[in-house]
């Protein structure tokens, strides 16, 4: 059974940091494009970061470049999103997504709130 479970969200002050985790089961993450999306209230879901391929290539939305970093631990089948220099506009529900040979899968999301 394929499952993605996010954790690590919470309330943080502007300028702070959070690390999101995505635990994958039922498939091997190295065979999939692994992504983090986010959705703020009243806005469409947007792609934040992606990691893919044998060498772990990455790409980011312009709004988070230089502040966020996506990574993966293949041995643990985990994907991470390190978020630094957080801004109020980063407030959203963050979702882990897997896109690969046998389908597209989503986690349930984790709330990130950036506020003083």
N, CA, C and O of each residue as an XYZ file, in Angstrom:
464
protein
N       0.843     -1.186      0.000
C       0.000      0.000      0.000
C       0.884      1.245      0.000
O       1.757      1.408      0.853
N       0.638      2.114     -0.975
C       1.423      3.336     -1.075
C       0.927      4.362     -0.066
O      -0.274      4.591      0.073
N       1.872      4.973      0.631
C       1.498      5.980      1.628
C       2.591      7.033      1.736
O       3.780      6.720      1.681
N       2.173      8.284      1.890
C       3.070      9.403      2.155
C       2.569     10.097      3.411
O       1.399     10.471      3.496
N       3.447     10.269      4.379
C       3.060     10.894      5.642
C       4.013     12.043      5.942
O       5.206     11.837      6.164
N       3.462     13.264      5.946
C       4.255     14.446      6.241
C       4.266     14.729      7.741
O       3.337     14.372      8.466
N       5.333     15.377      8.184
C       5.439     15.840      9.563
C       6.401     17.022      9.605
O       7.120     17.294      8.643
N       6.397     17.716     10.736
C       7.347     18.795     10.938
C       6.793     20.193     10.815
O       7.509     21.167     11.051
N       5.519     20.312     10.446
C       4.931     21.642     10.356
C       4.710     22.255     11.727
O       4.880     21.598     12.754
N       4.328     23.529     11.724
C       4.069     24.201     12.993
C       4.062     25.698     12.832
O       4.020     26.222     11.719
N       4.105     26.381     13.962
C       4.115     27.847     14.003
C       5.550     28.323     14.214
O       6.245     27.853     15.114
N       5.981     29.256     13.375
C       7.342     29.775     13.476
C       7.307     31.273     13.208
O       6.459     31.758     12.459
N       8.222     31.996     13.818
C       8.300     33.440     13.604
C       8.982     33.752     12.267
O       9.770     32.949     11.766
N       8.682     34.899     11.705
C       9.400     35.299     10.465
C      10.910     35.257     10.684
O      11.423     35.684     11.718
N      11.598     34.731      9.679
C      13.042     34.569      9.778
C      13.477     33.234     10.344
O      14.658     32.891     10.308
N      12.522     32.481     10.868
C      12.840     31.196     11.463
C      12.966     30.078     10.442
O      12.889     30.300      9.233
N      13.162     28.866     10.961
C      13.366     27.689     10.127
C      12.477     26.542     10.575
O      12.105     26.437     11.744
N      12.149     25.694      9.624
C      11.454     24.443      9.879
C      11.984     23.396      8.917
O      12.451     23.710      7.821
N      11.904     22.147      9.347
C      12.256     21.042      8.471
C      11.069     20.102      8.369
O      10.642     19.514      9.363
N      10.544     19.966      7.170
C       9.453     19.040      6.926
C      10.009     17.687      6.506
O      11.033     17.601      5.829
N       9.317     16.640      6.919
C       9.690     15.289      6.550
C       8.523     14.604      5.857
O       7.358     14.868      6.156
N       8.858     13.724      4.929
C       7.844     12.925      4.229
C       8.305     11.478      4.255
O       9.303     11.121      3.629
N       7.569     10.648      4.983
C       7.875      9.231      5.059
C       7.089      8.494      3.994
O       5.858      8.536      3.985
N       7.793      7.817      3.093
C       7.158      7.087      1.998
C       7.178      5.594      2.272
O       8.151      5.064      2.807
N       6.106      4.924      1.904
C       6.040      3.478      2.033
C       5.279      2.915      0.844
O       4.422      3.582      0.264
N       5.607      1.663      0.488
C       4.920      1.009     -0.619
C       5.548      1.222     -1.975
O       5.089      0.664     -2.971
N       6.595      2.026     -2.023
C       7.318      2.244     -3.282
C       8.701      2.786     -2.934
O       8.979      3.133     -1.787
N       9.562      2.851     -3.950
C      10.944      3.290     -3.752
C      11.092      4.702     -4.298
O      10.886      4.933     -5.490
N      11.445      5.641     -3.439
C      11.415      7.052     -3.827
C      12.407      7.384     -4.939
O      12.188      8.328     -5.698
N      13.493      6.621     -5.045
C      14.487      6.937     -6.064
C      13.957      6.700     -7.482
O      14.542      7.178     -8.454
N      12.875      5.978     -7.592
C      12.275      5.716     -8.895
C      11.187      6.719     -9.254
O      10.561      6.626    -10.310
N      10.975      7.662     -8.373
C       9.903      8.633     -8.537
C      10.456     10.060     -8.484
O      11.483     10.328     -7.860
N       9.743     10.960     -9.157
C       9.929     12.375     -8.877
C       9.227     12.647     -7.559
O       8.044     12.350     -7.399
N       9.963     13.211     -6.623
C       9.390     13.547     -5.322
C       9.309     15.064     -5.203
O      10.283     15.770     -5.462
N       8.163     15.547     -4.816
C       7.913     16.969     -4.812
C       7.266     17.435     -3.515
O       6.610     16.662     -2.816
N       7.460     18.695     -3.211
C       6.712     19.389     -2.179
C       5.874     20.468     -2.870
O       6.372     21.273     -3.659
N       4.595     20.447     -2.541
C       3.670     21.479     -2.972
C       3.185     22.221     -1.730
O       3.353     21.759     -0.602
N       2.585     23.372     -1.965
C       1.916     24.071     -0.870
C       0.652     24.751     -1.384
O       0.527     25.079     -2.564
N      -0.276     24.948     -0.458
C      -1.522     25.618     -0.793
C      -1.905     26.545      0.340
O      -2.153     26.112      1.465
N      -1.949     27.819      0.027
C      -2.365     28.830      0.987
C      -3.869     29.047      0.858
O      -4.443     28.755     -0.190
N      -4.512     29.552      1.898
C      -5.961     29.791      1.843
C      -6.343     30.686      0.670
O      -5.770     31.758      0.476
N      -7.320     30.228     -0.108
C      -7.792     31.014     -1.235
C      -6.899     31.001     -2.458
O      -7.163     31.707     -3.431
N      -5.842     30.200     -2.414
C      -4.909     30.156     -3.549
C      -4.810     28.743     -4.098
O      -5.177     27.776     -3.430
N      -4.306     28.635     -5.329
C      -4.108     27.329     -5.934
C      -2.870     26.652     -5.340
O      -1.948     27.297     -4.841
N      -2.899     25.344     -5.419
C      -1.728     24.578     -4.974
C      -0.569     24.853     -5.926
O      -0.745     24.862     -7.144
N       0.624     25.078     -5.360
C       1.779     25.398     -6.189
C       2.947     24.481     -5.864
O       3.125     24.048     -4.726
N       3.741     24.195     -6.895
C       4.934     23.379     -6.719
C       6.027     24.214     -6.074
O       6.326     25.319     -6.526
N       6.616     23.684     -5.021
C       7.659     24.388     -4.281
C       9.039     23.864     -4.641
O       9.955     24.641     -4.911
N       9.184     22.531     -4.645
C      10.496     21.936     -4.873
C      10.325     20.523     -5.399
O       9.329     19.853     -5.124
N      11.330     20.078     -6.174
C      11.297     18.735     -6.747
C      12.688     18.135     -6.686
O      13.689     18.836     -6.833
N      12.740     16.822     -6.467
C      13.998     16.084     -6.504
C      13.758     14.815     -7.311
O      12.732     14.154     -7.152
N      14.706     14.481     -8.176
C      14.484     13.343     -9.055
C      15.803     12.776     -9.551
O      16.854     13.409     -9.446
N      15.719     11.545    -10.104
C      16.846     10.949    -10.794
C      17.875     10.304     -9.887
O      17.841     10.423     -8.662
N      18.782      9.622    -10.542
C      19.829      8.874     -9.853
C      20.683      9.773     -8.958
O      21.083      9.372     -7.865
N      20.953     10.968     -9.423
C      21.869     11.858     -8.697
C      21.138     12.901     -7.850
O      21.765     13.802     -7.292
N      19.839     12.780     -7.758
C      19.102     13.703     -6.899
C      19.074     15.126     -7.400
O      19.302     16.061     -6.632
N      18.798     15.304     -8.672
C      18.664     16.643     -9.221
C      17.511     17.368     -8.537
O      16.527     16.755     -8.123
N      17.654     18.688     -8.427
C      16.633     19.469     -7.726
C      16.263     20.715     -8.518
O      17.020     21.196     -9.361
N      15.079     21.214     -8.216
C      14.652     22.482     -8.781
C      13.640     23.103     -7.816
O      13.001     22.408     -7.026
N      13.513     24.444     -7.903
C      12.706     25.165     -6.920
C      11.867     26.254     -7.585
O      12.215     26.785     -8.640
N      10.762     26.563     -6.935
C      10.010     27.747     -7.331
C      10.863     28.981     -7.054
O      11.641     29.011     -6.100
N      10.709     29.992     -7.893
C      11.503     31.218     -7.721
C      11.298     31.827     -6.329
O      12.220     32.412     -5.760
N      10.109     31.687     -5.800
C       9.783     32.318     -4.521
C      10.540     31.720     -3.340
O      10.603     32.336     -2.276
N      11.116     30.526     -3.508
C      11.800     29.878     -2.388
C      13.275     29.608     -2.664
O      13.987     29.119     -1.787
N      13.740     29.918     -3.864
C      15.148     29.668     -4.200
C      16.065     30.393     -3.233
O      15.870     31.567     -2.918
N      17.070     29.663     -2.771
C      18.022     30.237     -1.840
C      17.592     30.148     -0.385
O      18.398     30.396      0.512
N      16.325     29.795     -0.135
C      15.825     29.688      1.229
C      15.424     28.260      1.596
O      15.584     27.848      2.745
N      14.907     27.506      0.634
C      14.454     26.138      0.869
C      15.409     25.150      0.206
O      16.053     25.461     -0.796
N      15.485     23.966      0.781
C      16.297     22.901      0.205
C      15.576     21.571      0.336
O      15.181     21.172      1.432
N      15.407     20.889     -0.784
C      14.796     19.557     -0.774
C      15.912     18.522     -0.793
O      16.929     18.708     -1.461
N      15.718     17.439     -0.062
C      16.697     16.368     -0.027
C      15.982     15.051      0.190
O      14.785     15.022      0.474
N      16.717     13.965      0.057
C      16.120     12.653      0.257
C      17.132     11.718      0.895
O      18.339     11.878      0.719
N      16.632     10.751      1.630
C      17.436      9.681      2.200
C      16.864      8.387      1.625
O      15.835      7.892      2.085
N      17.536      7.854      0.628
C      17.003      6.683     -0.060
C      16.952      5.477      0.861
O      16.021      4.675      0.776
N      17.932      5.337      1.734
C      17.968      4.198      2.656
C      16.753      4.211      3.580
O      16.216      3.160      3.929
N      16.324      5.418      3.974
C      15.177      5.536      4.876
C      13.867      5.739      4.116
O      12.788      5.716      4.710
N      13.967      5.936      2.799
C      12.785      6.222      1.975
C      12.067      7.482      2.463
O      10.843      7.513      2.588
N      12.853      8.506      2.731
C      12.343      9.764      3.279
C      12.734     10.921      2.364
O      13.778     10.899      1.712
N      11.871     11.925      2.335
C      12.146     13.175      1.632
C      11.984     14.314      2.634
O      11.126     14.266      3.515
N      12.818     15.335      2.486
C      12.808     16.441      3.433
C      12.699     17.777      2.712
O      13.047     17.902      1.538
N      12.209     18.765      3.439
C      12.224     20.135      2.936
C      12.717     21.021      4.075
O      12.001     21.259      5.047
N      13.942     21.501      3.942
C      14.500     22.440      4.901
C      14.109     23.842      4.484
O      14.419     24.280      3.376
N      13.430     24.539      5.371
C      12.920     25.874      5.061
C      13.567     26.884      5.998
O      13.379     26.825      7.213
N      14.322     27.801      5.432
C      15.004     28.842      6.203
C      14.478     30.217      5.818
O      13.816     30.384      4.793
N      14.783     31.187      6.650
C      14.372     32.581      6.396
C      12.895     32.657      6.021
O      12.517     33.292      5.036
N      12.080     32.001      6.822
C      10.655     31.914      6.504
C       9.978     33.274      6.570
O      10.312     34.129      7.390
N       9.012     33.436      5.673
C       8.254     34.681      5.560
C       6.772     34.400      5.798
O       6.330     33.265      5.617
N       6.003     35.400      6.195
C       4.559     35.170      6.372
C       3.900     34.599      5.116
O       2.950     33.824      5.223
N       4.371     34.957      3.964
C       3.785     34.441      2.725
C       4.096     32.977      2.459
O       3.566     32.395      1.513
N       4.939     32.382      3.274
C       5.188     30.943      3.183
C       4.117     30.140      3.932
O       4.098     28.911      3.859
N       3.246     30.822      4.635
C       2.175     30.144      5.362
C       1.277     29.382      4.402
O       0.742     29.954      3.453
N       1.116     28.088      4.654
C       0.339     27.217      3.764
C       0.310     25.812      4.344
O       1.014     25.501      5.304
N      -0.516     24.976      3.741
C      -0.428     23.541      3.984
C       0.557     22.989      2.956
O       0.428     23.226      1.755
N       1.537     22.251      3.454
C       2.575     21.688      2.592
C       2.299     20.201      2.374
O       2.044     19.456      3.320
N       2.356     19.788      1.108
C       2.051     18.425      0.730
C       3.256     17.759      0.059
O       3.970     18.364     -0.741
N       3.446     16.514      0.413
C       4.431     15.676     -0.260
C       3.738     14.974     -1.426
O       2.594     14.536     -1.310
N       4.447     14.874     -2.551
C       3.865     14.273     -3.754
C       4.888     13.365     -4.416
O       6.073     13.689     -4.487
N       4.409     12.217     -4.904
C       5.254     11.281     -5.642
C       4.645     11.036     -7.007
O       3.450     10.764     -7.127
N       5.471     11.133     -8.035
C       5.014     10.941     -9.414
C       5.965      9.952    -10.085
O       7.149     10.242    -10.262
N       5.433      8.769    -10.460
C       6.342      7.784    -11.005
C       5.680      6.669    -11.755
O       4.569      6.828    -12.261
N       6.356      5.521    -11.836
C       5.946      4.440    -12.731
C       4.521      3.932    -12.535
O       3.863      3.554    -13.505
N       4.045      3.918    -11.318
C       2.724      3.322    -11.117
C       1.691      4.316    -10.628
O       0.611      3.918    -10.191
N       1.998      5.597    -10.695
C       0.965      6.554    -10.354
C       1.447      7.804     -9.682
O       2.648      8.043     -9.556
N       0.490      8.608     -9.247
C       0.745      9.860     -8.541
C       0.111      9.755     -7.164
O      -1.044      9.351     -7.032
N       0.870     10.120     -6.142
C       0.393      9.965     -4.768
C       0.603     11.244     -3.988
O       1.543     11.999     -4.236
N      -0.298     11.473     -3.033
C      -0.246     12.659     -2.182
C      -0.296     12.271     -0.716
O      -0.924     11.286     -0.329
N       0.384     13.073      0.084
C       0.224     12.958      1.521
C      -0.959     13.782      1.985
O      -1.656     14.403      1.182
N      -1.179     13.779      3.299
C      -2.342     14.465      3.850
C      -2.060     15.931      4.131
O      -2.987     16.703      4.377
N      -0.807     16.319      4.097
C      -0.417     17.706      4.305
C      -0.049     18.025      5.734
O      -0.498     17.367      6.672
N       0.786     19.060      5.887
C       1.166     19.549      7.205
C       1.139     21.074      7.166
O       1.629     21.693      6.222
N       0.557     21.669      8.211
C       0.365     23.117      8.226
C       1.645     23.819      8.664
O       2.263     23.448      9.662
N       2.028     24.830      7.909
C       3.125     25.721      8.288
C       2.565     27.129      8.410
O       1.980     27.659      7.465
N       2.749     27.727      9.575
C       2.276     29.089      9.817
C       3.455     29.948     10.242
O       4.143     29.643     11.216
N       3.680     31.026      9.501
C       4.773     31.949      9.792
C       4.151     33.257     10.276
O       3.541     33.992      9.499
N       4.311     33.530     11.547
C       3.656     34.691     12.135
C       4.374     35.093     13.408
O       4.921     34.253     14.123
N       4.364     36.405     13.686
C       4.931     36.883     14.939
C       3.843     37.019     15.993
O       4.126     37.412     17.125
